[in-house]
């Protein structure tokens, strides 16, 4: 499913944007826009969940979402790098 590629794309965008931002105003603006869009989505969903499950959860939900998305994305990308060697060896 396409939704499984969103966290790796997010992590790649974070890293790529951080590397390019010092050199390009456009890259910096796109990088910041991506972060702001993610924050807006995370806060919006956090408020919806907190309204349903209890407001005591609101302070930690954005951090939980960040940990899940960055962890999933970094793990996915790390797996691509790790298993690329095996795929290349299998093609030989």
Secondary structure as the mmCIF struct_conf table of DSSP 4:
data_model
#
loop_
_struct_conf.conf_type_id
_struct_conf.id
_struct_conf.beg_label_comp_id
_struct_conf.beg_label_asym_id
_struct_conf.beg_label_seq_id
_struct_conf.end_label_comp_id
_struct_conf.end_label_asym_id
_struct_conf.end_label_seq_id
HELX_RH_3T_P HELX_RH_3T_P1 UNK A 2 UNK A 5
HELX_RH_AL_P HELX_RH_AL_P1 UNK A 6 UNK A 21
TURN_TY1_P TURN_TY1_P1 UNK A 22 UNK A 23
HELX_RH_AL_P HELX_RH_AL_P2 UNK A 25 UNK A 53
HELX_RH_3T_P HELX_RH_3T_P2 UNK A 55 UNK A 57
HELX_RH_AL_P HELX_RH_AL_P3 UNK A 58 UNK A 91
#
